[in-house]
Amino acid sequence: MREFFFSAIAGSSNKRFDYIFKENRLGQILAYLLCSTVVVSGAWVALSGNPWPGSLLGTVGVAGIITAYLNRDKKGS
């Protein structure tokens, strides 16, 4: 069923859709790793005796990632 649906839309093979799916999946994995790194770094800075810089690092980093994701959805990419 999946092959019929994609071939009806594309009029050819599914290679393009498979590439887009793999590219999106890679983007999600890398965004997760980046977000995790930012949160862990902020927690480490906060626990090492600097709560304000740690909390700023964590919240600004995560807010930047969320903003980039929401703007991407508005553009329709």
Backbone as a ProteinNet text record, in pm:
[ID]
protein_1_A
[PRIMARY]
MREFFFSAIAGSSNKRFDYIFKENRLGQILAYLLCSTVVVSGAWVALSGNPWPGSLLGTVGVAGIITAYLNRDKKGS
[TERTIARY]
81.9	0	86	193.1	281.5	343	387.7	449.5	350.2	227.2	125.7	100	90.8	64.1	175.3	300	412.4	432.9	413.5	431.2	320.4	201	93	122.3	183.9	216.8	336.7	441.5	566.2	566	493.2	493.9	620.2	700.8	824.6	856.6	983.2	1023.7	1010.4	1034.7	1023.8	1155.8	1257.8	1389.9	1388.4	1315.1	1310	1246.6	1138.1	1070.5	1153	1221.8	1309.6	1422.6	1476.6	1583.3	1531.8	1413.8	1356.2	1331	1279.7	1255.3	1385.5	1490.4	1619.1	1679.1	1664.4	1716.7	1642.7	1512.7	1435.2	1471.4	1488.6	1524.8	1661.9	1757.7	1890.5	1882.9	1801.9	1784	1724.7	1630.7	1571.6	1673.4	1753.3	1854.5	1958.7	2005.5	2105.6	2048.3	1923.3	1860.5	1847.4	1814	1805.2	1941.6	2045.7	2179.9	2224.8	2196	2232.4	2156.8	2027.9	1946.9	1992.8	2021.2	2069.6	2202	2290.8	2420.5	2405	2316.2	2293.9	2236	2140.6	2079	2179.8	2257.1	2357.5	2465.5	2507	2607.3	2555	2430.6	2370.5	2359.7	2323.7	2314.8	2452.3	2552.8	2688.8	2739.4	2715.1	2757.4	2682	2552.6	2473	2518.1	2548.6	2590.1	2733.2	2810.9	2948.3	2959.1	2845.6	2847.3	2805.5	2757.5	2713.6	2570.2	2472.7	2335.1	2277.6	2307.5	2249.9	2305.8	2437.9	2487.4	2440.7	2431.3	2385	2241.1	2156.7	2016.3	1998.6	2076.7	2069.5	2115.8	2222.8	2272.5	2167.6	2106.5	2005.6	1882.3	1828.4	1703.1	1722.4	1827.5	1849.9	1882.8	1960.1	1992.4	1870.4	1788.9	1667.5	1567.8	1555.2	1463.4	1506.4	1636.1	1684.5	1651.6	1666.1	1634.4	1485.1	1403.1	1258.2	1214.4	1272	1238.3	1275.1	1391.8	1432.6	1337.3	1294.7	1203.2	1067.1	1015	883.9	887.7	995.2	1006.5	1018.1	1081.7	1092.1	954.8	870	735	649.7	667.6	590.1	627	753.7	798.9	751.2	711.8	662.2	770.4	889.6	997.4	982.9
-119	0	125	122.9	239	269.3	164.5	183.8	244.4	198.4	252	399.2	434.8	573.1	666.2	629.2	714.5	719.4	606.4	608.7	688.9	690.7	771.2	920.5	957.9	1098.8	1139.8	1064	1100.6	1063.1	961	915.9	839	807.2	732.4	650	627.9	542.8	616.2	543	597.8	651.2	656.9	696.8	836.8	926.9	1064.1	1068.7	996.6	996.6	926.2	820.1	752.9	844.8	922.1	1017.1	1124.1	1177.6	1280.8	1224.5	1101.8	1039.4	1022.6	973	953.6	1086.3	1188.3	1320.2	1377.2	1362.9	1410.2	1334.1	1203.7	1122.2	1162.5	1186.3	1229.5	1365.1	1455.2	1585.5	1573.5	1483.2	1463	1406.1	1313.1	1253.1	1356.6	1435.4	1537.2	1647.2	1685.1	1784.9	1732.5	1605.2	1544.7	1546.3	1508.2	1507.5	1648.6	1746	1883.9	1935.9	1910	1954.7	1887.3	1759.4	1687.8	1744.1	1774.3	1831	1966.9	2049.7	2182.3	2170.7	2082.8	2066.9	2012.4	1912.5	1856	1959.2	2036.4	2140.6	2246.2	2287	2384.6	2330.7	2203.6	2143	2133.8	2099	2088.9	2225	2328.2	2462.6	2506	2476.8	2515.3	2439.8	2312.1	2232.8	2262.7	2323.9	2355.9	2490.4	2546.3	2667	2793.5	2783.7	2900.5	2879.9	2898.6	2865.5	2954.6	3084.7	3172.4	3143.7	3135.7	3101.7	2963.2	2869.1	2735.7	2735.1	2806.7	2811	2888.5	2992.9	3066.8	2981.5	2909	2821.3	2718.2	2658.2	2556.3	2611.2	2720.2	2772.2	2841	2918.3	2986.2	2885.5	2784	2681.9	2605	2562.4	2487.5	2578.5	2702.9	2796.8	2823.3	2831.1	2850.6	2733.6	2613.7	2494.9	2488.5	2517.5	2515	2621.8	2741.2	2848.9	2812.4	2754.1	2713	2607.2	2515	2410.9	2469.5	2559.8	2618.2	2706.7	2780.6	2862.8	2777	2662.6	2571.7	2521.7	2491.9	2443	2551	2676.3	2784.6	2807	2783.5	2801.5	2688.6	2577	2465.4	2372	2376.8	2288.3	2151.4
0	0	0	79.8	87.6	-48.9	-119.7	-250	-349.6	-344.2	-434.6	-406.3	-279.3	-241.7	-288.4	-260.8	-298.4	-449	-517	-661.8	-728.7	-670.1	-725.5	-709.7	-599	-577	-662.6	-656.6	-723.1	-870.4	-905.1	-1042	-1077.7	-980.1	-1003.5	-880.6	-858.3	-746.3	-613.1	-505.8	-370.7	-318.8	-401.7	-354.6	-295	-356.7	-307	-168.3	-148.9	-20.1	86.8	48.8	143.9	187.4	92.1	124.9	220.3	193.7	280.4	419.5	427.1	556.5	634.1	566.3	633.3	676.7	594.4	629.1	751	754.5	869.8	996.6	985	1100.7	1154	1064.8	1106.5	1176.2	1124.2	1187.5	1326.8	1344.4	1476.2	1574.1	1529.4	1617.1	1657.1	1560.9	1591.4	1680.9	1660.1	1746.7	1889.1	1903.3	2036.6	2105.7	2032.4	2090.4	2129.1	2044.5	2074.1	2195.3	2200.7	2314.2	2442.6	2436.2	2554.8	2601.9	2508.2	2543.4	2610.2	2559.1	2616.7	2756.8	2776	2908.1	3008.9	2969.4	3059.8	3091	2991.8	3016.3	3111.9	3093.3	3184.7	3326.1	3338.2	3471.2	3535.9	3457.8	3511.1	3559.1	3480.4	3520.4	3645.6	3652.3	3769.1	3893.6	3880.8	3996.1	4040.4	3953.1	3990.5	4061.5	4100.2	4181.3	4109.6	3987.2	3911.4	3863.5	3952	3913.4	3803.5	3807	3704.4	3565.8	3548.2	3414	3367.1	3459.6	3422.1	3375.2	3447.6	3406.7	3277.1	3258.5	3132.3	3014.7	3035.3	2929.1	2891	2990.9	2963.2	2895.2	2948.7	2893.5	2759.3	2743.2	2615.8	2505.8	2539	2439.7	2393.3	2486	2451.2	2379.6	2423.8	2357.7	2214	2190.4	2053.9	1963.9	2015.4	1936.6	1907	2006.3	1986.6	1887.3	1898.3	1805.9	1662.8	1643.5	1509.1	1454.3	1536.8	1492.4	1456	1537.7	1509.3	1385.2	1366.3	1244.8	1120.8	1130.5	1017	977.6	1077.6	1046.6	982.1	1020.8	962.4	815.7	781	643.6	553.4	613.9	534.9	484.1	545.2	501.1	559.9
[MASK]
+++++++++++++++++++++++++++++++++++++++++++++++++++++++++++++++++++++++++++++

